[in-house]
Amino acid sequence: MRLLIVQDKEKNIRLDLFLTQKLNISRKYCGSLIDSGQIIVNDKISKKSYLLKTNDTIKVPNIEKNFSSNIFEPINLKLKIIYEDQYLVVIDKPQNLIVHPSLSYSGVTLINGLYYQIKDFQFSEGNRPGIIHRLDKDTTGLIVVGKTEEAVIRMQKLIKKREIKRIYWALIYGFLGYDCGTCDIPIRRSIHNRLKMEVSLQGKPSITHFRILKKFEKFSLLELKLETGRMHQIRVHLSYLKHPIVGDCLYGPKKQTLQQQLLHAKKLEFTHPFTGEKLKFETSLPLQFQEFLNKIESN
């Protein structure tokens, strides 16, 4: 962590502009650091538009300006491609695979697999080439990727307008008090643990719809629909409701019934941003998820 102290000549400058000049990084990258809560001003998470004051203290993470050179290295990850055209690719992501590199991780990611299997993947720079939305490392299921910058831009506009339907299945501990409902609770990055998110009135709007598909002796199978897409949103909301996801060591009990996190991106629906075609995708539960369901159902 690096500490910066604002001098008198630097007051009244926007936080994002100040850091862009001070750290020699792009404004877009700087904005992503601020939006994700990694920049702390006077011990508080701040906004990009914050105007600096003399003697403000700014805590900045140690920034690697150049991500690992292997980001563009083609690696055969044997990705399961559900759909592909000249603009988009839909993949059934396996467990234990990070989508893109970050300040804390520069190893093998989904991107390496894309460069191996997608021959017309048209990116040569950046740390998130083609990425439209994310799935956590241990969340399995459907993720859509853009082959070109224009495809990424158009798909991200659909996400902002909430025109991409994302349906998840999760197995949780215990039973919710209602068969369906909505969790409308703001989320922000935790001020105590930068790897976690937390419920907070100072957070960003976060909306998760859910309904119970089936109840077991000690567990419930849920279908969840995201209206917003905050980091760890489903996991945080279910943990807040005191019914964390089975296998979620970060937001659930440390001693888990199962080592795999049972959260799966099962359905994906959107209108193709170039052709106007209505696209719907659905994928089966991963083997370990299905086997655990079979086990608790037979008990």
Backbone bond lengths (Angstrom), bond angles and torsions (degrees), N, CA, C in turn:
res aa  C-N    CA-C-N  psi(-1)  N-CA   C-N-CA  omega(-1)  CA-C   N-CA-C  phi
1 M - - - 1.469 - - 1.532 109.62 -
2 R 1.308 116.19 133.20 1.470 122.27 -179.25 1.529 109.08 -109.77
3 L 1.346 117.06 140.10 1.457 121.66 -178.62 1.524 110.02 -110.69
4 L 1.336 116.16 125.91 1.455 122.33 176.50 1.525 109.05 -114.68
5 I 1.314 116.51 140.09 1.458 121.39 177.36 1.520 108.42 -119.12
6 V 1.316 116.77 126.70 1.466 122.31 -175.30 1.525 110.39 -74.56
7 Q 1.326 115.43 127.74 1.463 121.73 177.45 1.532 109.74 -87.28
8 D 1.327 115.51 164.20 1.467 119.92 -176.90 1.533 111.74 -59.11
9 K 1.322 116.97 -37.01 1.471 120.64 -178.54 1.535 111.98 -71.81
10 E 1.330 116.88 -10.57 1.464 120.90 -177.43 1.533 112.70 -103.22
11 K 1.328 117.94 0.08 1.462 120.83 -178.69 1.532 110.65 -67.88
12 N 1.332 114.73 156.01 1.474 123.30 178.94 1.533 114.01 68.54
13 I 1.335 116.18 15.46 1.463 120.89 173.54 1.527 108.03 -97.34
14 R 1.318 116.32 139.49 1.474 119.57 176.89 1.526 109.98 -59.30
15 L 1.313 115.46 144.47 1.459 120.86 -178.59 1.525 111.53 -58.34
16 D 1.347 117.47 -45.55 1.459 118.85 -177.22 1.527 112.56 -65.78
17 L 1.338 117.05 -37.64 1.465 120.34 178.09 1.530 111.37 -67.96
18 F 1.314 115.60 -40.67 1.471 120.93 178.83 1.527 110.65 -59.51
19 L 1.321 116.17 -48.21 1.464 119.93 -177.40 1.527 112.16 -70.56
20 T 1.337 116.26 -34.89 1.461 119.75 177.28 1.525 110.60 -58.06
21 Q 1.346 115.66 -43.74 1.467 120.44 -179.49 1.528 111.58 -75.13
22 K 1.317 115.60 -40.72 1.468 120.38 -174.79 1.526 112.38 -70.22
23 L 1.334 116.25 -38.50 1.459 120.85 -174.31 1.523 112.99 -99.74
24 N 1.337 115.79 -6.99 1.465 121.10 -179.07 1.532 111.52 58.33
25 I 1.320 115.50 49.75 1.461 121.48 177.35 1.518 108.52 -125.61
26 S 1.333 117.64 165.04 1.457 120.60 -178.97 1.531 109.97 -69.89
27 R 1.329 114.64 154.15 1.471 119.15 179.79 1.526 110.53 -65.82
28 K 1.340 116.49 -35.62 1.464 120.61 178.81 1.522 110.76 -63.69
29 Y 1.337 115.90 -45.08 1.464 120.35 179.23 1.523 110.33 -65.05
30 C 1.343 115.29 -41.11 1.464 120.27 177.82 1.525 110.35 -60.47
31 G 1.336 116.27 -42.60 1.462 120.73 179.07 1.512 112.05 -61.46
32 S 1.340 116.62 -37.96 1.472 119.61 179.77 1.519 110.83 -67.20
33 L 1.339 117.35 -34.75 1.470 120.53 176.96 1.532 110.78 -65.42
34 I 1.327 115.77 -42.48 1.470 120.13 -179.44 1.521 110.55 -68.75
35 D 1.340 116.83 -46.35 1.469 121.17 -177.93 1.523 111.97 -62.71
36 S 1.333 117.28 -31.47 1.464 120.60 -178.98 1.524 112.37 -86.86
37 G 1.336 116.70 5.06 1.456 119.91 174.81 1.515 115.40 79.04
38 Q 1.321 117.18 17.79 1.464 119.81 -177.56 1.526 113.23 -89.06
39 I 1.332 116.11 -8.65 1.469 120.70 176.66 1.530 108.08 -105.81
40 I 1.326 116.86 122.66 1.459 122.12 -176.72 1.530 109.47 -113.23
41 V 1.346 116.79 120.56 1.467 121.94 179.19 1.520 108.65 -110.70
42 N 1.315 116.07 119.36 1.474 121.57 -179.19 1.526 110.65 52.60
43 D 1.345 115.47 43.11 1.475 124.01 176.95 1.524 113.15 67.12
44 K 1.336 117.28 21.26 1.457 121.10 177.66 1.525 109.99 -134.30
45 I 1.322 115.78 149.62 1.462 120.36 172.76 1.523 107.84 -69.98
46 S 1.320 117.03 135.68 1.458 120.69 -174.28 1.521 111.76 -118.85
47 K 1.348 115.40 -178.79 1.457 122.38 177.74 1.521 110.10 -110.00
48 K 1.328 116.20 158.84 1.461 121.12 179.93 1.524 111.44 -60.01
49 S 1.336 116.12 -34.59 1.464 121.01 -174.25 1.531 113.60 -84.23
50 Y 1.341 117.26 -0.79 1.466 120.07 -178.16 1.525 110.35 -57.78
51 L 1.345 117.39 130.99 1.459 122.48 177.81 1.522 109.29 -91.29
52 L 1.306 115.40 122.43 1.462 120.98 -173.79 1.529 112.45 -68.36
53 K 1.336 113.96 150.39 1.457 121.44 176.49 1.524 108.53 -120.66
54 T 1.300 116.25 153.98 1.465 120.83 178.75 1.528 110.33 -56.00
55 N 1.329 115.88 133.58 1.469 124.92 178.25 1.525 113.95 74.96
56 D 1.331 117.87 8.36 1.474 119.36 169.85 1.523 108.79 -57.69
57 T 1.332 116.11 140.12 1.466 120.20 175.50 1.527 109.03 -105.22
58 I 1.310 115.56 131.39 1.465 121.69 -177.45 1.518 109.38 -122.73
59 K 1.337 115.58 120.39 1.463 120.48 177.39 1.525 108.79 -97.80
60 V 1.315 115.41 125.35 1.460 122.32 -175.30 1.527 108.80 -123.85
61 P 1.347 118.70 135.04 1.466 119.72 177.49 1.515 110.65 -66.95
62 N 1.316 116.63 157.55 1.458 120.73 175.65 1.523 108.14 -67.06
63 I 1.310 115.74 116.58 1.460 120.88 -171.47 1.520 110.92 -101.04
64 E 1.316 114.54 125.51 1.460 120.62 171.44 1.527 106.39 -89.32
65 K 1.313 116.81 110.05 1.462 119.51 -175.57 1.525 111.93 -69.18
66 N 1.309 116.59 -29.27 1.459 120.28 178.01 1.511 109.26 -117.28
67 F 1.313 116.40 115.57 1.447 119.80 178.85 1.521 109.61 -67.69
68 S 1.328 115.88 163.96 1.454 121.04 -178.88 1.522 110.65 -47.60
69 S 1.336 115.56 138.81 1.463 120.62 -177.49 1.518 112.10 -64.72
70 N 1.340 117.03 -13.39 1.471 118.09 -177.68 1.521 112.66 -83.52
71 I 1.354 118.16 4.40 1.465 120.12 -178.72 1.522 111.35 -59.41
72 F 1.344 117.43 -34.09 1.457 121.19 -178.49 1.528 112.37 -100.14
73 E 1.315 116.41 6.57 1.466 120.04 -178.70 1.531 110.53 -76.27
74 P 1.332 118.20 123.34 1.470 120.21 177.64 1.532 111.03 -68.22
75 I 1.316 116.63 125.58 1.465 121.60 177.94 1.522 107.93 -131.98
76 N 1.313 116.13 132.55 1.464 120.39 -178.92 1.527 110.46 -77.52
77 L 1.310 116.13 98.55 1.461 121.45 178.16 1.534 111.15 -98.05
78 K 1.326 115.58 3.04 1.468 121.99 179.45 1.528 111.06 52.45
79 L 1.332 114.77 49.14 1.459 120.57 179.94 1.526 110.46 -65.34
80 K 1.323 115.65 141.87 1.462 121.40 178.11 1.526 108.91 -89.80
81 I 1.327 115.80 107.31 1.456 120.99 -179.03 1.528 109.51 -88.86
82 I 1.326 115.88 121.96 1.467 122.53 -179.28 1.531 111.12 -88.81
83 Y 1.338 115.40 -34.99 1.474 120.55 -176.25 1.517 108.66 -155.06
84 E 1.330 116.33 145.29 1.462 120.13 176.19 1.521 110.08 -154.11
85 D 1.338 115.85 135.57 1.464 121.63 169.70 1.529 106.73 -138.62
86 Q 1.321 118.43 -165.38 1.455 120.59 -175.40 1.524 113.20 -73.71
87 Y 1.341 117.25 -9.45 1.456 121.41 -176.89 1.529 113.90 -113.97
88 L 1.325 116.43 -39.07 1.457 121.25 -169.34 1.518 112.37 -131.91
89 V 1.337 114.88 157.83 1.459 122.79 172.53 1.522 107.44 -135.72
90 V 1.326 116.77 134.44 1.466 121.38 174.39 1.527 107.06 -112.64
91 I 1.324 115.82 127.82 1.465 122.12 -174.19 1.519 110.23 -122.61
92 D 1.322 116.26 144.68 1.460 122.79 172.16 1.524 106.79 -94.04
93 K 1.327 116.97 95.53 1.468 121.99 -173.30 1.525 112.22 -72.48
94 P 1.331 117.49 133.39 1.458 120.07 176.65 1.528 112.05 -80.88
95 Q 1.316 115.64 171.84 1.465 121.68 174.90 1.529 109.74 -69.57
96 N 1.319 115.41 159.97 1.464 122.40 172.90 1.527 112.42 62.62
97 L 1.331 116.48 38.26 1.462 120.62 177.14 1.525 108.92 -136.57
98 I 1.326 116.73 117.02 1.459 122.65 177.05 1.521 108.78 -77.66
99 V 1.325 116.69 141.52 1.468 120.99 -174.14 1.523 111.83 -73.95
100 H 1.336 118.04 -45.50 1.468 120.54 -178.76 1.524 109.90 -147.54
101 P 1.337 118.00 159.09 1.469 120.12 179.31 1.521 111.64 -68.65
102 S 1.318 116.03 161.87 1.460 121.68 -179.61 1.519 108.45 -146.10
103 L 1.328 116.06 -175.80 1.461 119.79 178.79 1.518 111.66 -63.18
104 S 1.329 116.76 -27.89 1.460 120.49 -176.77 1.532 113.26 -101.35
105 Y 1.335 117.54 -4.26 1.466 119.77 -178.32 1.524 110.34 -146.82
106 S 1.342 115.66 125.92 1.467 120.05 -179.64 1.527 111.39 -130.12
107 G 1.331 116.19 24.20 1.460 120.37 -179.91 1.521 112.49 -88.60
108 V 1.324 115.48 -157.13 1.458 121.98 -178.01 1.527 110.22 -69.00
109 T 1.338 116.44 134.68 1.458 121.97 179.89 1.532 110.15 -133.70
110 L 1.312 114.64 176.65 1.461 121.14 175.16 1.527 111.26 -53.22
111 I 1.326 116.76 -34.71 1.466 121.41 -177.57 1.525 111.28 -59.25
112 N 1.328 118.04 -39.41 1.464 120.21 177.56 1.521 111.26 -59.52
113 G 1.325 116.03 -40.40 1.456 120.53 178.26 1.515 112.19 -66.83
114 L 1.330 116.66 -35.02 1.466 120.70 178.46 1.529 110.46 -64.01
115 Y 1.327 116.87 -43.85 1.462 119.63 -179.81 1.530 111.93 -64.94
116 Y 1.304 116.69 -25.77 1.468 119.78 178.60 1.528 111.79 -79.08
117 Q 1.329 116.68 -44.35 1.458 120.61 -171.89 1.528 114.97 -95.21
118 I 1.326 117.26 -25.24 1.465 120.45 -177.48 1.533 108.50 -102.86
119 K 1.319 116.77 101.23 1.457 121.58 -172.00 1.530 113.08 -70.37
120 D 1.332 118.20 -28.01 1.467 120.79 -179.88 1.527 111.63 -106.06
121 F 1.333 115.85 38.66 1.459 122.35 177.89 1.525 107.28 -79.94
122 Q 1.333 117.89 106.88 1.465 122.26 -164.52 1.528 113.77 -96.09
123 F 1.326 116.86 61.94 1.459 121.16 176.96 1.523 109.38 -136.68
124 S 1.331 116.58 142.90 1.467 120.34 178.91 1.523 111.87 -134.58
125 E 1.347 116.90 5.68 1.460 119.82 179.24 1.524 109.65 -154.42
126 G 1.353 115.26 172.14 1.466 120.51 -179.06 1.510 111.03 91.09
127 N 1.344 116.22 161.73 1.461 119.94 -178.92 1.524 112.34 -103.45
128 R 1.370 117.23 0.35 1.463 120.16 178.15 1.531 110.95 -135.73
129 P 1.324 118.24 47.88 1.470 119.76 -176.54 1.529 112.80 -57.88
130 G 1.327 115.68 125.15 1.456 121.07 175.78 1.511 116.16 81.96
131 I 1.334 117.59 -10.52 1.459 120.05 -172.63 1.524 111.27 -76.90
132 I 1.318 115.93 125.23 1.465 123.36 -179.41 1.519 110.84 -103.06
133 H 1.314 116.42 -42.74 1.465 122.66 175.02 1.520 106.76 -146.71
134 R 1.317 116.89 171.91 1.462 119.78 -174.27 1.522 112.26 -122.15
135 L 1.312 114.16 158.16 1.462 121.92 165.54 1.524 106.37 -124.72
136 D 1.323 117.05 142.11 1.459 120.41 178.18 1.525 110.57 -61.45
137 K 1.306 115.37 160.38 1.468 121.87 -177.58 1.523 112.70 -48.48
138 D 1.330 117.77 -45.96 1.463 121.14 -174.91 1.516 113.61 -101.31
139 T 1.327 117.37 9.07 1.468 120.91 172.86 1.521 108.12 -89.57
140 T 1.310 116.49 129.01 1.459 121.73 -179.06 1.526 110.25 -97.97
141 G 1.340 115.55 166.80 1.456 119.09 170.26 1.511 116.12 115.54
142 L 1.328 115.72 -159.80 1.462 123.81 -166.56 1.523 113.61 -77.26
143 I 1.324 114.19 131.10 1.461 121.37 174.79 1.525 107.11 -141.20
144 V 1.334 116.48 135.30 1.470 120.79 179.91 1.525 109.05 -103.54
145 V 1.323 115.96 138.60 1.461 123.06 -177.01 1.526 108.78 -126.82
146 G 1.340 116.66 143.03 1.456 121.05 177.16 1.515 111.57 -92.56
147 K 1.323 117.30 141.58 1.465 121.33 178.64 1.522 112.03 -85.47
148 T 1.319 116.84 -21.12 1.459 121.82 -179.22 1.521 109.93 -131.83
149 E 1.329 116.12 163.98 1.464 120.48 178.95 1.527 110.99 -62.29
150 E 1.333 116.49 -39.52 1.457 120.58 179.84 1.526 111.07 -63.90
151 A 1.333 116.94 -38.26 1.464 120.79 178.39 1.525 110.63 -64.08
152 V 1.327 116.61 -41.44 1.463 121.10 178.62 1.525 110.27 -63.18
153 I 1.317 116.57 -45.41 1.467 121.04 -178.90 1.527 110.91 -60.81
154 R 1.343 116.76 -45.91 1.468 120.03 -178.03 1.525 111.67 -66.62
155 M 1.312 117.21 -39.43 1.462 120.04 179.63 1.525 111.54 -69.22
156 Q 1.319 116.55 -37.72 1.466 119.20 178.14 1.528 111.77 -66.58
157 K 1.327 116.74 -29.60 1.461 120.05 174.19 1.526 110.61 -65.65
158 L 1.344 116.17 -37.97 1.466 119.88 177.00 1.521 110.61 -63.40
159 I 1.322 116.21 -39.88 1.471 120.32 178.63 1.525 110.35 -63.56
160 K 1.330 117.21 -44.65 1.467 120.70 -179.45 1.526 111.36 -62.36
161 K 1.341 115.46 -33.94 1.470 120.25 179.36 1.532 111.51 -86.80
162 R 1.330 115.68 3.73 1.471 123.15 179.33 1.536 111.34 58.24
163 E 1.314 114.96 43.15 1.455 121.04 -179.63 1.526 112.70 -106.78
164 I 1.321 116.29 10.73 1.463 121.04 172.67 1.525 107.61 -111.90
165 K 1.303 116.66 122.09 1.466 121.82 -178.10 1.528 108.71 -93.11
166 R 1.337 116.21 120.20 1.461 121.97 -179.81 1.528 109.75 -120.94
167 I 1.313 115.79 117.60 1.462 121.63 -177.56 1.531 109.57 -114.13
168 Y 1.325 115.85 130.70 1.470 122.00 -179.39 1.529 109.88 -118.35
169 W 1.321 115.29 153.73 1.458 121.70 168.32 1.524 107.56 -115.30
170 A 1.321 115.74 138.82 1.460 120.57 179.05 1.525 109.64 -142.71
171 L 1.307 115.65 143.95 1.462 121.01 172.57 1.517 107.36 -103.80
172 I 1.333 116.27 124.86 1.462 120.67 -176.49 1.523 110.60 -116.78
173 Y 1.308 115.25 161.28 1.456 121.26 173.04 1.525 109.27 -76.77
174 G 1.324 116.57 134.35 1.457 120.95 172.50 1.519 114.36 77.93
175 F 1.351 114.87 -158.90 1.465 121.73 -173.28 1.526 110.22 -134.82
176 L 1.317 115.21 130.64 1.462 120.25 172.56 1.526 108.74 -72.70
177 G 1.303 117.27 157.31 1.458 120.31 -176.39 1.514 114.28 -81.41
178 Y 1.326 117.36 5.16 1.458 121.41 -177.15 1.518 108.74 -150.60
179 D 1.314 117.02 152.69 1.466 121.56 -175.56 1.520 113.17 -77.12
180 C 1.329 117.13 -23.87 1.459 120.36 177.48 1.524 108.59 -154.66
181 G 1.314 115.92 160.40 1.458 119.03 -179.13 1.516 111.61 174.44
182 T 1.326 115.19 -173.32 1.461 122.17 -179.15 1.517 109.57 -133.50
183 C 1.307 115.95 132.89 1.459 121.75 174.41 1.527 106.76 -102.82
184 D 1.328 116.28 107.49 1.460 122.44 -176.96 1.525 107.83 -115.98
185 I 1.324 115.35 79.93 1.456 121.07 -173.85 1.527 109.14 -134.98
186 P 1.354 118.48 126.25 1.472 121.16 -178.38 1.531 112.46 -61.71
187 I 1.322 114.88 150.15 1.467 122.11 -179.81 1.525 109.70 -129.88
188 R 1.323 115.81 144.11 1.466 120.95 173.62 1.532 108.50 -141.91
189 R 1.313 116.47 169.46 1.458 119.61 174.79 1.524 109.09 -69.11
190 S 1.322 116.32 138.76 1.463 121.05 -178.51 1.528 111.08 -63.42
191 I 1.327 115.83 136.09 1.463 119.65 177.61 1.527 111.22 -80.99
192 H 1.335 116.65 -9.05 1.459 121.13 -178.80 1.529 112.66 -103.21
193 N 1.333 116.69 -28.85 1.461 121.59 -178.67 1.522 108.04 -141.21
194 R 1.336 116.87 107.72 1.460 121.17 -173.17 1.524 113.23 -67.83
195 L 1.341 117.06 -11.73 1.464 120.41 177.95 1.526 111.60 -84.57
196 K 1.329 116.58 -10.31 1.461 120.74 -175.16 1.527 111.79 -114.96
197 M 1.317 114.84 160.46 1.459 122.70 170.12 1.529 107.00 -109.18
198 E 1.326 116.28 163.48 1.456 119.64 -179.50 1.528 110.53 -149.41
199 V 1.317 115.08 155.40 1.460 121.82 174.50 1.528 108.42 -72.03
200 S 1.337 115.94 132.61 1.457 120.10 179.99 1.528 109.81 -161.36
201 L 1.310 116.68 139.62 1.468 120.59 176.96 1.522 111.14 -64.95
202 Q 1.343 116.85 -19.82 1.462 121.40 177.82 1.530 112.02 -88.16
203 G 1.341 116.76 1.98 1.452 120.77 -178.07 1.520 113.21 -83.12
204 K 1.328 115.25 -175.29 1.463 121.43 179.02 1.527 109.69 -88.58
205 P 1.331 117.61 148.46 1.469 120.20 178.62 1.526 111.09 -53.87
206 S 1.327 116.41 133.51 1.465 121.64 -177.10 1.525 108.47 -142.30
207 I 1.327 115.95 119.72 1.467 120.49 -173.90 1.524 110.67 -126.79
208 T 1.329 115.93 123.27 1.458 122.37 178.32 1.524 108.97 -127.07
209 H 1.328 117.31 123.17 1.466 122.47 175.06 1.527 108.33 -95.79
210 F 1.325 116.85 145.12 1.467 118.88 -178.88 1.524 111.22 -146.07
211 R 1.319 114.97 156.39 1.468 121.34 170.12 1.517 108.34 -148.67
212 I 1.336 115.34 148.11 1.458 120.46 -179.19 1.527 109.63 -82.19
213 L 1.326 115.75 127.31 1.460 121.17 177.10 1.526 111.42 -90.48
214 K 1.344 115.51 -37.43 1.464 119.24 -177.80 1.526 109.99 -162.73
215 K 1.327 115.66 144.54 1.458 121.38 176.32 1.521 109.59 -110.14
216 F 1.325 115.21 138.86 1.460 121.86 175.72 1.533 108.08 -116.25
217 E 1.297 117.25 -173.65 1.460 120.05 -175.79 1.530 112.16 -60.70
218 K 1.336 116.76 -43.31 1.460 120.22 -177.67 1.528 113.46 -127.16
219 F 1.320 115.89 3.90 1.463 120.07 -174.00 1.529 111.09 -135.78
220 S 1.340 115.50 164.98 1.464 121.79 173.54 1.525 108.96 -134.34
221 L 1.326 115.23 138.56 1.456 121.08 174.98 1.522 107.89 -97.60
222 L 1.350 115.91 123.27 1.463 121.32 -176.64 1.517 111.84 -114.22
223 E 1.339 114.40 149.86 1.456 120.93 165.18 1.521 106.32 -107.75
224 L 1.335 117.26 131.90 1.456 121.45 -175.57 1.521 110.40 -128.40
225 K 1.317 115.69 140.42 1.457 121.24 178.66 1.522 108.82 -121.44
226 L 1.324 115.44 127.22 1.455 120.40 178.62 1.516 111.14 -86.50
227 E 1.327 115.69 129.68 1.458 119.90 171.49 1.524 109.61 -98.61
228 T 1.336 115.43 -31.09 1.462 121.93 170.96 1.524 106.55 -120.98
229 G 1.304 117.04 171.14 1.466 119.10 -176.15 1.502 113.30 -133.22
230 R 1.325 116.56 58.88 1.469 119.77 178.43 1.533 110.84 -73.68
231 M 1.306 114.65 157.37 1.455 120.43 176.76 1.533 110.21 -57.81
232 H 1.334 116.85 128.71 1.472 123.55 177.37 1.532 112.84 60.89
233 Q 1.324 118.18 21.45 1.470 120.90 -169.84 1.527 114.03 -54.17
234 I 1.328 116.92 -53.56 1.468 119.62 -177.99 1.524 110.74 -61.82
235 R 1.311 116.26 -43.16 1.468 120.92 -178.51 1.528 111.54 -62.76
236 V 1.324 116.57 -42.45 1.468 121.19 -179.52 1.525 110.59 -67.45
237 H 1.338 117.20 -45.44 1.462 120.42 -178.82 1.526 111.83 -62.32
238 L 1.328 117.19 -44.03 1.457 119.53 -179.21 1.529 111.39 -68.94
239 S 1.313 117.09 -35.86 1.463 120.28 176.00 1.522 110.25 -64.97
240 Y 1.335 117.06 -40.08 1.464 121.72 178.11 1.529 111.15 -62.53
241 L 1.334 115.96 -34.26 1.467 120.83 178.72 1.531 112.22 -80.30
242 K 1.338 116.35 3.06 1.474 123.44 177.95 1.529 112.46 71.40
243 H 1.324 116.32 24.67 1.462 121.21 177.06 1.528 109.48 -135.79
244 P 1.338 116.85 69.86 1.472 119.97 -176.06 1.532 112.63 -66.51
245 I 1.302 114.85 163.79 1.461 122.21 179.97 1.522 110.16 -73.93
246 V 1.317 116.00 138.44 1.463 121.20 176.58 1.534 108.82 -60.75
247 G 1.329 115.54 129.92 1.461 120.93 178.68 1.515 114.51 89.19
248 D 1.338 118.05 -2.08 1.462 121.15 -179.85 1.525 109.51 -87.70
249 C 1.329 115.53 97.69 1.471 120.26 -176.05 1.528 112.57 -75.62
250 L 1.330 117.63 -20.98 1.459 120.47 -177.10 1.527 111.90 -80.45
251 Y 1.332 117.10 -39.18 1.465 120.98 -176.70 1.528 113.38 -113.38
252 G 1.320 117.08 -4.59 1.453 121.31 179.10 1.515 111.23 -113.30
253 P 1.316 117.12 -167.15 1.470 120.38 178.84 1.520 111.53 -64.25
254 K 1.338 116.07 147.65 1.469 120.07 -179.71 1.522 111.36 -66.21
255 K 1.331 116.11 -36.18 1.452 120.16 176.81 1.522 108.17 -91.93
256 Q 1.331 116.32 110.84 1.448 121.34 -172.54 1.533 112.56 -103.41
257 T 1.332 115.19 150.19 1.464 121.94 175.35 1.516 110.38 -67.49
258 L 1.333 116.10 -32.44 1.458 122.43 -176.00 1.519 108.58 -142.01
259 Q 1.325 117.44 146.57 1.452 120.55 -178.11 1.524 112.71 -81.22
260 Q 1.319 118.17 -23.83 1.463 120.30 178.03 1.520 110.60 -86.59
261 Q 1.338 115.49 136.17 1.463 120.85 176.31 1.524 109.31 -75.29
262 L 1.331 117.39 121.22 1.464 121.20 -174.10 1.530 111.42 -92.37
263 L 1.330 113.81 68.10 1.467 122.92 174.29 1.518 107.18 -131.21
264 H 1.328 116.07 122.51 1.465 121.11 -171.56 1.529 110.68 -133.13
265 A 1.336 116.47 126.29 1.470 121.71 175.88 1.521 108.13 -78.74
266 K 1.331 116.73 96.85 1.463 121.35 -167.16 1.525 114.85 -89.15
267 K 1.328 117.73 -36.82 1.468 120.28 -176.17 1.525 110.54 -131.63
268 L 1.324 114.13 148.00 1.455 121.11 179.77 1.526 108.37 -143.71
269 E 1.331 116.60 126.38 1.466 120.76 -179.03 1.524 110.36 -136.50
270 F 1.328 116.27 135.55 1.463 120.51 176.10 1.528 109.48 -165.70
271 T 1.320 115.03 164.11 1.459 121.00 174.47 1.516 108.64 -91.93
272 H 1.326 116.61 126.21 1.461 121.06 -177.34 1.530 109.60 -56.70
273 P 1.339 117.98 124.93 1.472 120.63 -173.94 1.528 114.78 -69.85
274 F 1.325 117.99 -12.03 1.463 120.94 179.11 1.534 112.07 -108.04
275 T 1.330 116.98 -41.55 1.466 120.26 -174.28 1.520 113.71 -98.01
276 G 1.347 116.98 -19.41 1.458 120.33 -177.39 1.514 113.69 80.95
277 E 1.329 117.40 2.91 1.465 121.65 -179.00 1.526 110.58 -73.29
278 K 1.335 116.39 139.37 1.466 121.56 175.79 1.529 108.36 -80.51
279 L 1.302 117.03 120.17 1.464 121.57 -176.92 1.526 110.15 -114.08
280 K 1.348 115.11 133.62 1.456 121.56 177.26 1.525 108.82 -132.69
281 F 1.332 115.63 131.18 1.452 120.85 -179.71 1.525 110.02 -129.95
282 E 1.322 115.59 147.30 1.463 121.13 176.22 1.517 108.11 -146.41
283 T 1.313 116.24 141.31 1.459 121.14 -178.90 1.521 110.56 -129.15
284 S 1.319 116.17 151.65 1.463 121.78 -179.90 1.523 110.62 -72.52
285 L 1.325 115.55 158.42 1.455 120.12 174.49 1.524 109.56 -65.39
286 P 1.334 118.12 145.91 1.458 119.69 175.13 1.524 110.29 -63.73
287 L 1.313 116.43 157.35 1.458 122.82 -172.04 1.528 112.97 -54.38
288 Q 1.327 117.62 -47.68 1.465 120.04 -176.52 1.526 111.87 -65.44
289 F 1.317 116.47 -36.07 1.468 122.12 177.20 1.531 108.94 -63.35
290 Q 1.335 116.82 -49.90 1.460 121.29 -178.20 1.522 111.65 -65.27
291 E 1.320 117.08 -40.04 1.468 120.55 179.37 1.521 111.44 -64.19
292 F 1.351 116.92 -37.38 1.459 119.38 178.84 1.524 110.84 -68.94
293 L 1.332 116.80 -37.94 1.467 119.94 175.21 1.526 110.79 -61.44
294 N 1.322 116.02 -44.29 1.474 120.16 179.30 1.526 110.74 -60.76
295 K 1.325 115.73 -38.78 1.465 121.12 -177.95 1.525 111.45 -66.25
296 I 1.335 117.54 -47.78 1.470 119.61 -177.16 1.530 111.05 -74.32
297 E 1.341 116.96 -23.95 1.455 119.57 178.34 1.521 111.13 -73.68
298 S 1.326 116.59 -30.99 1.469 120.54 -178.76 1.520 112.40 -82.20
299 N 1.341 116.38 -14.29 1.476 119.78 -179.49 1.537 110.96 -75.53
